[in-house]
Amino acid sequence: MTEYTAGGDPGAAKPAYLIRGVRVVGAAPTDLLLAGGVVAEVGRDLAARGARVVDGDGLVALPGLVDLHTHLREPGREDAETVESGSRAAALGGYTAVCAMANTSPVADTAGVVEQVWRLGREAGLVDVQPIGAVTVGLAGERLAELGAMADSAARVRIFSDDGHCVADPKLMRRALEYVKAFDGVIAQHAEEPRLTEGAQMHEGEVSTRLGLTGWPAVAEEAIIARDVLLAEHVGSRLHVCHLSTAGSVEVLRHAKKRGVRVTAEVTPHHLLLTDERAASYDPVFKVNPPLRTSADVSALREALVEGIIDIVATDHAPHALEDKECEWAYARPGMLGLETALSVLLDVLGERWDLIAERMSRTPARIAGLVEHGRNPAPGVPANLTLVDPAARRTVDPSEQASRSRNTPYAGLTLPGRIVATFLRGEPTVLDGKAVK
Ligand SMILES: NC(=O)N[C@@H](CC(=O)O)C(=O)O
């Protein structure tokens, strides 16, 4: 009887894996044989034939998670994160692909920088790292970056974003939307009208008034989304809205989708769980852009995610070095870690709605990013990118246990459901028994 291996040169053959008795979304427990980089067989009581056996009893198999919004900080701030440390954090969080934001130093606004990030991702080999290119040179909002050269590069960039900054100039935004149509690209907008958020420290509302901190009004986000869906409709191009955070934004999006505008949107785990009341602690770990909003916003975001008005969950994983976070609120950088806790937060927020979780955290983000190897339910012949979750486990978040180089998780001390037991990238484990393999 032939022995299963991962294929290729027999001398260098990688072991095959047999996952026994795992629950695949929407189906009864089954065995999954991973060999040759793909799911080779699905069925009951498969013979191991040399494959390494993983006990899937009580576990759920999801298509590997896909994050459309990750800050990896390399090049430039390797003290906060590297492509490798961020990739490891992602794998431990159940991800098999992440899209790396362009606000590095130098900015990822040329073919050279996006290729560098892409190559570093391949070398780390823990998740597929798909670089996002900047929309404007140096994120300065003045001139379009080399979108075509980045699209034609080895990194094959399809998503462009000035995230951290809004493409505020409507003429430039229109041009960018027009330009990317040629290769079915998408502009991912950080929706923040800068004139309305000058000096802003937190959400503008009752809590900011009480604390005496300058507010970031909801309308600063909603006004840009309203403008951009109209521009996207006019041009017939694809718009993606980053980290949507207000109830009003949901209504604008609902209207745009009803009109058939080609718009998609993401929400972060933290905007689904935390509110602006956290700012009362003056702990800068809760400072983020866009800011934490009210409980009414949180409810609206949850409903919109279930309904599909919001298409996906994206982490906005934003690692920051200690000196950028352990300081006075006003001086702290905005941003929170997200990769290693996202699935647990979603289980807490949605409960065990596995098909919905697979849709919002894997299948749809893969489709938006054009990552055809990802976001597919395990079936014979499908690339073996998947993650195994133990839904019965609970864990208390400890910042010192994060694989990220940074410690700025807003969930420290919080007990959350679910644990990632294993992650497979093209049939090879990046995480086994809850630990990174390399
Ligand atoms: N989301 C954040 O709070 N921070 C982001 C950039 C940004 O959107 O400001 C970062 O890069 O740190």
The ligand as an SDF file (V2000), in Angstrom:
LIG
                    3D

 12 11  0  0  0  0  0  0  0  0999 V2000
   -5.4730   51.7540   13.9540 N   0  0  0  0  0  0  0  0  0  0  0  0
   -4.6260   52.3970   14.7150 C   0  0  0  0  0  0  0  0  0  0  0  0
   -5.0090   52.8670   15.7990 O   0  0  0  0  0  0  0  0  0  0  0  0
   -3.3500   52.5620   14.3570 N   0  0  0  0  0  0  0  0  0  0  0  0
   -2.7870   52.2440   13.0930 C   0  0  0  0  0  0  0  0  0  0  0  0
   -2.9320   53.3290   12.0940 C   0  0  0  0  0  0  0  0  0  0  0  0
   -4.1630   54.1520   12.2170 C   0  0  0  0  0  0  0  0  0  0  0  0
   -5.1940   53.7560   11.6470 O   0  0  0  0  0  0  0  0  0  0  0  0
   -4.1030   55.2000   12.8630 O   0  0  0  0  0  0  0  0  0  0  0  0
   -1.3100   51.9770   13.2510 C   0  0  0  0  0  0  0  0  0  0  0  0
   -0.6240   51.7740   12.2580 O   0  0  0  0  0  0  0  0  0  0  0  0
   -0.8420   51.9610   14.4030 O   0  0  0  0  0  0  0  0  0  0  0  0
  1  2  1  0
  2  3  2  0
  2  4  1  0
  4  5  1  0
  5  6  1  0
  5 10  1  0
  6  7  1  0
  7  8  2  0
  7  9  1  0
 10 11  2  0
 10 12  1  0
M  END
$$$$
